[in-house]
């Protein structure tokens, strides 16, 4: 049973517009959430994270929003650029148990068109 | 700059061969992981290790084994390669109990093709 779900396998956005990538989770014990970005033929790289004590974290063009009651988080990219085209993975962790292993979603492939 | 280094970027092996994928990290991390990435299936955990000579099965350990003789090195072994093991293999490391900060650091991946 998937604990972290990214229900949209792909998303296409025009350059300059907002990209919104969504992630849902089922485990209420998750207390830390991360987004990774992956280009083809490369390993995933950390993008942004958020602790469960916050509902928003911003880093430049990237903002992550957390809605604990809905068990939902989203990544906003504004403005989107062609270089943002990649697969984005949502990940979650609990600070107790399993040594803090990350649980990954299946990813969303973002295409930003010029 | 901290690094996780995977020994090969691309590898082609024959069915039935024994295959070794090597991963080395220079961050003194306790935890190391092996994932495979396949289209539509995301990142699936094969094995992980919390310490030298320790290993734990992930979600899809069948057909694989691992070795961790030194803290910095974690090897993935395909005992008898099969075509369904054609995939992108990703190694990662992290501090113990970690999810704070940057989570895992990943290597660049090894694209393995079994023919």
Interface residues (C-beta under 8 A of the other chain):
Chain A: X6 X9 X32 X34 X36 X38 X41 X42 X43 X44 X45 X46 X49 X89 X91 X93 X94 X95 X99 X100 X101 X102 X104 X105 X106 X107
Chain B: X4 X9 X31 X37 X40 X41 X42 X43 X45 X48 X50 X88 X90 X92 X94 X96 X97 X98 X99 X100 X101 X102 X103 X104 X105 X106 X107 X108 X109 X111
